[in-house]
Amino acid sequence: MENVSRVYKSIMDNAAKRIVGKQEVATLAVISLLCGGHMLLDDVPGTGKTLLAKTFASALSLDYKRVQCVPDMLPSDLVGVNFFDMKQSEFRFVRGPVFTNILLADEINRAMPKTQSGLLECMEEHQVSVEGVTYKLDEPFMVIATQNPVETKGTFDLPEAQLDRFLIKTSMGYPTHEENVEILSRKLAGEIDSAPIEPIDKESIFEARREVASVYVHRDLLSYAADICEATRHAKDVVLGASPRAMIALVRVAQGFAAIDGRDYMLPDDIKKAAVPVLAHRIVFHNSFFHREDMGKTLIKSLLESIAVPSEQIDFSRRYAE
C-alpha cells in the first residue's frame, strides 16, 4: 500500500493547510478518488463544502473545472453541443465542462432534473453521448457535488438514480469552538486562500487505485456486506433499499479504508466504517416525511448492531479466489 499511503498523506497534508479539521470528510474524498467514485457534500451554507472541493482538486495534478448550477442550465451546458462552424461549413463538437478530471458541481440541486440527468451517463460510464456519437472522458474522472439541504426555493431534489451514482454522501458539520478560533486566526492572517499546495502526480493516483483494487476480501466478508444490503430491502417503512450497485460500492469503499490503514486485506470494521456514507443516502422510505438522511443513518446503524459479524478466524495469508 505504498502509493496509497503517499497519495493519502499528500492530500491530507495539503487539505490541512487550508481547511481546519474535517479530516474525516477529506479521508472520504480520497477514498472516493481511489475507488473511482463520486462524492456528494450535503450541508448548510458556509461550512466549507466548496473550499474542500477546490482544495482537494488543487492537491492533485489533474484538470479541474467548476460549474455553478442554476435552474436555467441545460444539459448541453454540461456535456457540450454540436456547433455549426460557418467558416468550415460543418458541425463540430464543442466540449462541455464535464471533459475534465475533477468536476465541481456547486449547488447541484439548483439544476433542473433534465440537467441533472445529463450527468448520469458521465458518472456511470465515464462517457458522453451527443446525437449518436460517444465521447470518452479523461481518466481519472470524479464529480464532487455540493448541495444545501435547508433551501427549498429554486431547488430540485436529486432523483434516486442520481443519488445511487454517488459513491459517498457526507456532510461537513459545524466546527468546534477551537476550530472556529483557528479559522478566524487563519483568515485574518490571509493563510486560508494563499497556503501553497504541492500536488501529487497523476501516475501515483493510478498506482494507488490499483493497490486499492488488490485489497484481499474474504468470502465471509462478501457475505457480511451482502447481508447488510439485503437487510435494508426488508426493513420497516423502506420502499427502496440498497441496490446491487450500492453493495459493490460498500465493498469498494471498505477496500479503500483498509488500504489507507496500510493493510492489503479487509476487516469487518472496514465495512462498518463504509456503511453509513455509502448506504444511508440510497434508502427511500414509504412516507416522504421519513425520506430524510438521519433516518437512513439510523437504519444503517441499527442493522450493523443486529447483523452477525464474521467471528471465525479468517486466513488473510492467501487471497480469496473463486
PyMOL commands that set and color helices and strands:
alter all, ss='L'
color gray80, all
select helices_A, chain A and resi 2-18+23-34+49-58+76-79+108-110+113-125+160-163+177-188+191-194+202-213+219-233+244-260+268-282+288-290+293-306
alter helices_A, ss='H'
color red, helices_A
select strands_A, chain A and resi 39-42+64-68+80-85+90-95+102-106+127-130+133-136+142-147+168-170+238-240+284-285
alter strands_A, ss='S'
color yellow, strands_A
deselect
rebuild
show_as cartoon
